[in-house]
């Protein structure tokens, strides 16, 4: 997916004439001087302490990152279109708004993207919403080289926000990670993997335009609130024992794939059991490893292996 092109699939309303009014409605004043805006932010900023002791911004508009994002008309529209729906979504789930952290899970066979949220007072995540994936190329199995049109599988993070995407808005996934660099093509593993709108893709994860507006602004709020890393776990399917057995049966002639999927399962199981994120690392040989409090012994006596 060429995520940095300036075109888009859905026409943008005429913001030019009304941009100042819309900006004010979104909480930013385009006519205020930079010094005045900084002074107002300094006077009004509110923070609370999280369990980890870090400060979390109650209002994302107090973040320079969010203000910079809102200078783009697409992001501004996304906030205006989705902000009240997002608050209702939290309220309907019984979750305080905003969350301390968010987390994304993708299941390729089921074609679903899950958005999870963690309230500040707990380490456990709760499912906020499931979004249908409307376009996905390739088959189950990881991405290994440039041009294979495969969507990656493994443990990743959102590492960039692209408000000028060819597909309205997009969130960049940090493929290739350490495992991909070992198991994939050493010279041309590929890249430019995004979660984006438009319902059309070549190896990325596509959702509807309405969905990406909502996801994008929730992710902006999370980053503005202090979440530097937004985890993204991508699986071929729900990694239950039954599903893993089905995958192994369907791909009995690909022991490399089956071994890779077995390596993903402990991270999936840890989250299913605890609703907390596993702590992951890599072993240098292309395997993920559960570490710290996440580590456990498997029934076959092997250490649980998994990692970012």
Rosetta blueprint (number, residue, H / E / L):
1 X L
2 X L
3 X L
4 X L
5 X L
6 X L
7 X L
8 X L
9 X L
10 X L
11 X L
12 X L
13 X L
14 X L
15 X L
16 X L
17 X L
18 X L
19 X H
20 X H
21 X H
22 X H
23 X H
24 X H
25 X H
26 X H
27 X L
28 X L
29 X L
30 X L
31 X L
32 X L
33 X L
34 X H
35 X H
36 X H
37 X H
38 X H
39 X H
40 X H
41 X H
42 X H
43 X H
44 X H
45 X L
46 X L
47 X E
48 X E
49 X E
50 X L
51 X L
52 X L
53 X L
54 X L
55 X E
56 X E
57 X E
58 X L
59 X L
60 X H
61 X H
62 X H
63 X L
64 X H
65 X H
66 X H
67 X H
68 X H
69 X H
70 X H
71 X L
72 X L
73 X H
74 X H
75 X H
76 X H
77 X H
78 X H
79 X H
80 X H
81 X H
82 X H
83 X H
84 X H
85 X H
86 X H
87 X H
88 X H
89 X H
90 X H
91 X H
92 X H
93 X L
94 X L
95 X L
96 X L
97 X L
98 X L
99 X L
100 X L
101 X E
102 X E
103 X E
104 X E
105 X E
106 X E
107 X E
108 X L
109 X L
110 X L
111 X L
112 X E
113 X E
114 X E
115 X E
116 X E
117 X E
118 X E
119 X L
120 X L
121 X L
122 X L
123 X L
124 X L
125 X E
126 X E
127 X E
128 X E
129 X E
130 X E
131 X E
132 X E
133 X L
134 X L
135 X E
136 X L
137 X L
138 X L
139 X L
140 X L
141 X L
142 X L
143 X L
144 X L
145 X L
146 X L
147 X L
148 X L
149 X L
150 X L
151 X L
152 X L
153 X L
154 X E
155 X E
156 X E
157 X E
158 X E
159 X E
160 X E
161 X E
162 X E
163 X E
164 X E
165 X E
166 X L
167 X L
168 X E
169 X E
170 X E
171 X E
172 X E
173 X E
174 X L
175 X L
176 X L
177 X L
178 X H
179 X H
180 X H
181 X H
182 X H
183 X H
184 X L
185 X L
186 X L
187 X L
188 X L
189 X L
190 X L
191 X L
192 X L
193 X E
194 X E
195 X E
196 X E
197 X L
198 X L
199 X L
200 X L
201 X L
202 X L
203 X L
204 X L
205 X E
206 X E
207 X L
208 X L
209 X H
210 X H
211 X H
212 X H
213 X H
214 X H
215 X H
216 X H
217 X H
218 X H
219 X H
220 X H
221 X H
222 X H
223 X H
224 X H
225 X L
226 X L
227 X L
228 X L
229 X L
230 X E
231 X E
232 X E
233 X E
234 X E
235 X E
236 X L
237 X L
238 X L
239 X L
240 X L
241 X H
242 X H
243 X H
244 X H
245 X H
246 X H
247 X H
248 X H
249 X H
250 X H
251 X L
252 X L
253 X L
254 X L
255 X H
256 X H
257 X H
258 X H
259 X H
260 X H
261 X H
262 X H
263 X H
264 X H
265 X H
266 X H
267 X H
268 X H
269 X H
270 X H
271 X H
272 X H
273 X H
274 X H
275 X L
276 X L
277 X L
278 X L
279 X L
280 X E
281 X E
282 X E
283 X L
284 X L
285 X L
286 X L
287 X L
288 X E
289 X E
290 X E
291 X L
292 X H
293 X H
294 X H
295 X L
296 X L
297 X E
298 X L
299 X L
300 X L
301 X L
302 X L
303 X E
304 X L
305 X L
306 X L
307 X L
308 X L
